[in-house]
């Protein structure tokens, strides 16, 4: 006898509908990002789009501005993002930690975050105005003045970062990924508008970048107000706890940010715009290996906070092994195809950046591995340990850059960053063994790792 079948409203049999339902469920969960793995997939997908957009905008600026113009663009556009990142130092981790730990106090936490962000942004922008004449001695006075005016966008960029981390703390990973994606997407459209309507200059390219940040902030702001419901009247009650965590994590973030930008802080005063242009293209192109970094910073910290120590270690070890395998394959591929891709994408002039590019791919991979191990300390309310390690590595980075850049130029900067990155990751692993008493993780994949991954998918 044939089994009895029933038809659903859309005409399919029950067995067919049952076969489709798991796919629908998987699709819905990927879109909602309601579990760590699905949030991770979504964040990596968003970062893949960002990487593609960054490559497109990098190609446009490099081909239309040339090495010299690309160097000026790099010098001017570095400062707003640098000082905005310094403005939210410590606050990025604190807002996620506090929201996950006390979600019922979201309004006060968000309000306190806005207050701290506004105050620190004004201070950082003022410091930047004072420092730029000394940091840009190789550039003409009009370029220095333009760079100082652009620091107005420090406030915009820092608020955008705060909103993104607030979404992560609330578990709103779709909006967190959108907040991460929209500035780059709007910049691509703004750059296309510049190409069509006005001459492409370094100054116009920078204005397009800063204007797109304003638009992205205005788009994200309504969702932030609706979901976080920031309340200034309860912000004063939350300020001490948020400021306490921020203060302990502040040094960690300042050192990490300074380490991230240390190459440009040294290269901008020492190299010609043309050499800086080669380095800027190689650095931008090497970031394709960083697809997983936003997921690490937002998703992992959010889901590890408040969990037992053994569970945090288990999540970390599995993620570290999958990332290490992926990064190894990515580095190998980029080393093979790097030079042809640089020539094809940016033009024959930028083939000279191949050695810099290869070294920076390795440096970026080491940075990802360091960030994932740092989550063990951040999610366990131990940000001070990370701060100490970052200070040590910053001192090493400065020493290596000051020695190698005068000798080897931009290649020396890349070599110094690779050495400092390797030392940073080793220190994090040693600290997890000595301070947290966790055994050193295995770095290669075995069958148990894939079983763990399949368990998350079910």
N, C-alpha and C positions, 0 to 999 in steps of 0.2 A: 504494500500500500504506500501511496505517496504521502509524505507528512503533510499535515494541514498547515497552510500558510495564511497569513493575514496581511492585508494591505494597509499601509499607512496612508495618511491624508494626501501625500504627494504621489501615491500610486505605487510605491515600492513595497516589496514583501517585507515581512518582519525580519527575516534572516538578513536581507540586504541592508535594512536599516540598522540592524545590530552590528553589521560589519563596518558601517560608516561611522557609527557613534564613537568608537575609540579615536578615530581620526579627528572628529569634531572636537572631542574632549581635549586631545593633545593640542590642537590649534588654539582652542580657547585658553588653555593654561599657558601656552607660550605668549599669547597676547596679554594675559593678565599678570604673568610673571609672579604667580602666587607661591612658588617654591624656589629655593636657592638656585637649582640647576636651570629652571626656566628663566629666572631673572638673569642668570649668567649668559644664557644663549641670547636673550634679547639685548643685553648690554653689548655683547660682542658683535651682534648684527648692527646695532647702532654705530659702534665704533668703526665697523667696516665701511659703512656709508661715509662717516666722517673722514676716514683715511682716503677714500676715493675722491671726496670733495677737496681735501687738502692737496692731493696730488694735482688735481685739475687747476686749482688756484695757483699752486706753486709753478706749474708749467706756464700758465698765462703770464705771471709776473716775471719769471726768468726769461722767457722768450722775448717779451716786449720791452723789458727794462735792461736786459743784458747783465753781465756780472757786476759792473760798477753800480748800476741802478738798483739791482737786487741787494747789493750790500747796503746802500743807503736805506732801502725799505726795511731790511733786517734791523739796522741800527735804531731806526725811529720806532718801529712797531714792537720792539722788545720791551720797552719801558712800561707802557700801560699794563700789559699782562703781568710783568714781573711785580710791580708795586701792588697790583690788585691781589695777586696770590699771597704776597706778604701781609696784606691787610686782613685776610681771612685765616692767617696762620693760627693753628690751634682750634679755631672756631669750626673749621670743616669737620674735624673728627668729633668735636664736642657736641655739635648740633645733632649728629646722627646718634651718638651714644645716649644723650639725654632723652631724645624722642623715643628711642627703642626701650629705654628703661622706664620712662614715665610718660606714656602716651596720653594719659588723662590731663597732663599739663602742657599740651602742645601749644595752646595759645600763648601762654607765658613764655615758653621756651622760644617760640618763633619771634615774639616781640623783643625778648632780650637779645636774640641773635641779630635782629635788625639794628638795635641800638649800638651793640658792639661793632657791627660791620660799618655803620656810618661813621662812627668816631674814628676807628682805625683807618678807614679809607682816606679821611681828610688829613690825618697825620702822615700817612705814607705818601700821598700826593704832594704835600708840602715838602717833605724830605727829598722827593724826587726832583722837584723844581730846583732845589739848592744844589743837588749833586750833579745834575746833567752837564753843566758847563765843564766840570772836571773830567767826567767820564767820556765826553765827546770832543776832546781837544783837536782831533784830526778833522773835524767837520766844520763847515762854515757857520758863522753866527746865525744866519737865517734858518739853517737846518736845526741848530740847537734850540732856537726860539720855538720853532714849529713842534719839536719834540716836547718841550715844556708845556705848550698849549694842549697837546694831545693827552697829557696826564689827567685832564678833566674826566676822561673815560675810566679812570681807576674806580670811581664810584659805581659806574655802570657794570663793569666787569666783576667787581667784588659782590655786588648784589645778585648778579646772575649765578655766581658760584654758590652763594648762600641758599638761594632758592633751589638749586639742583640738589644740594645736600639735604635740605629740608624734605624734599620729595623722597629721597632715599630713606631718611629716618622714619617717614610715615609709611614706608612700604609701597609708595606710589612709583614703581620703577618705570612704568610706561612714561609718565611725565618727567621723571628724572632723565631718561634717555632722550626725550624730546628737548629738554632744556640743554642737554649736551650737544644735540645735533643742530638745533635751529640757528645758532650764531654762524656756524660754518656754511649752512645752506643759504642763509640770507647773504653772506659774504660773496658766495659764488654768483648770485643774481646781481648783487651790487657791482661786482667787478665786470660782469658782462655789460651792465648799463654804462659803466665808465668807458669801456672799449668802444661802445657804439656812439656815445654822445660827446665825449671829450678826449683830448690826448691822454694817452697812458703815461703817467709819470709816477715816480715813487711817492710823491705827496698825494696824488689822487688815489693811488692804491691804498695808502694808509687811511685816508678819509673814508673810503669804501668799507674798510675793515671795522673802523670805529662806529660808523653809522649803522652797520648791520648788527652790532652788539646792542645798540639802543633799541632797535626794532625787536630783537629777540627778547630783551627784558620786558618790553611792553606786552608782548604776547604771553609770556610766562606769568606775569604779575597777577592777573585775575585768578588763575588756578591756585596760586600760592595763597592769596587772600581767602579764597573759598575753602580750601582744604586745611590750611594751618590755622586760620583765624587768629592772626597775631593780635595780642592784647597788650597795650602799653601799661595798663593799670595793674596787671599781674606780672609784667616783665621784671619789675623791681624785686619781687620775691624770688624769681628764678635767676637773676643776674649773678648772685654769689656762686651758685653751683656751676652755672655755665662758664663763668669767668674762671673758676677754680680748675675745671678740666682744661679749658682753653689755655690757661697759664702754664699748666704742666705739659701740654702738648705743643705750646707755642715754639719753644726752642727746636723741637723736632721738625716742625713744619718750616720754620725759618731756615734751618740748616739744610733741609731737603730742597727747598726752593732755591736757596743760594747755590747749592751743589748743582741743581738742574741748570741754572743760568750762569754758572761760574765760567763756563767756556766763553760765552758771549761777553761777560763782564771783563774778561781778560782780553779777548780778541778785538772788541770794538775800539779800545784805546790803542792797541798795538798794531793792528793790521790795516792795510789799505782797504777801501770799499770793495775793490775787485776781489781780493783774497777772501774778504768776509762774505762776498756773494757766493763764491765757490763753497765755502763752509756752510752757509745758510741753506743752499740747495741740497747738499749732502745730508745735513742734519734733518731737514724736512722729509726727504725721501726715505731716510732710514727709519722714520717713525712708523712705517707700515707694519713693523714687527710688533707694535704696541696695541694690537687689537683688543687685548684682554685687560689692559690697565684700568679703564673705568669700572669694569666689573669687579676687579679686585678692591679698589678703593671704596666703592659704594655698596655693592651687593654683599661681599664677604664680611665687611665690618658690621653691616646691618644684621646679618643672619648669625654671626658668631657672638655678638654682644649678649651677655647675660646667660650664655650656655656654660655647662660644666667644662672643666679643663680638658678632660679626655675627649669630649665631643669636639671641642675647638681644635685639638691636635689632629683628630681624625679627619675633619674637613680640610685642614691645612695640608696634611701630608698627601691626601689624594689629589687635591688641586695642584700642589707643587709638582707632582710627578707628571700629570697630564700637560701642564704648562711647559715643563722642562723638555718633554718630548716634542711638543709642538714648536717651541722656540728653536730647538736644535735643527729640525727639518727646515724651518723658515730661514734660519741663518745660512744653511748650506745652499738653499735655492737662490737666495739673494746674492750670495758671493759669486755664484756661477753666472747669473744673468745681470748683475749690477751694472757693469760698464756699458754693455749694449743698450740697456734700458735708459741709463743716464743720457747717452748720446741721442737715442731715438726720441726720448721724451723732452729733454731740455735743450738739445742742440749740441753740436760738436764742441762748442766752447767749454761745455761743462764736463767733458770726458775726463778732464784733469782732476775732478773731484772723486774719482773712483776709489782711491786708497782711503780717503777720509770717510767715504760712505761705508766701506766694509768694516772699518773699525767702529763706527758709530752704531752699526747694526748689532754688533756684539755688546757694546755698552748699553744699548736700549734693552736687550734681553736680560742682562744682569740687573738692570733697574727693576724690571718686572718681577724677577725672582726675589729681590730684596723686599719689594713692596708686599708680596704675599706673605713672607715670613714675618714682616713687621706687624701684620694683623694679629698674630698670636699675642703680642704685647698690648696692642691698642684695644682689642676686644676683652682683654683681661684687666683693664684699668691700670696698665703699666706703661703709659706713654713716656715717662721719664727715661726708661731704658733705651727707647728708640732715640730720644733726644741726645743722650750721651754718645751713642754710636754714630749718629749723624754729625755731631761736632767733631769727633775723631776723624771721620772720613772727609769732612770739609777741610780740615787742616791738611790732610794728605793731598786732597785735590788741589788746593792752592799751591802747595809746594811743588807738586808735579807740573802744574800748568806754568808756573813762573820759571821753572827750569827748562821745560820742553818747548814751550811756544817760541821763545827767542831763538832756539836752536833749529826747530823744524817747522815753525809756523802753524798752520791749521792742522797738519798731520800730527804735530806734537800735542796739540790740544786733544785730539781724538785718542791718542795713545795714553795721555794722562787720565782721561775719563774712563777708559777701559780698566786701567790699573786700580783706580779708586773704586770703581763699581765692583770689581772682584773682591777687594778688601771688605767692602760694605756687606756683601752677602755672606762672606765667611764669618764676619763678626756677629751677624744676626743668628746664624746657625749655632755658633759657639754659645751665645747668650741664651738661646732657647734650651740648650743642654745644661748650662751651669746655673741659670737663674730659675727657669721654669721647671727644670728637672725632666724635660722631655727627651727621649732618645733621639739621636740624629736621624732624620728621615731617609728612607731609601729613595734613590733618585731615578730608578728605572721602573718601568711598568711591568706588572705581572697580572695573572688572571684575576686576582682578588680586586684589583683596581677597576677592571671592566665590570665585575659583578656589582661593585658599589655603584658604578655609573648606571647600570641597568636598573638597580633598585631605586635610584632617584627618578628614573623615567617612568616607572610604574605608577 
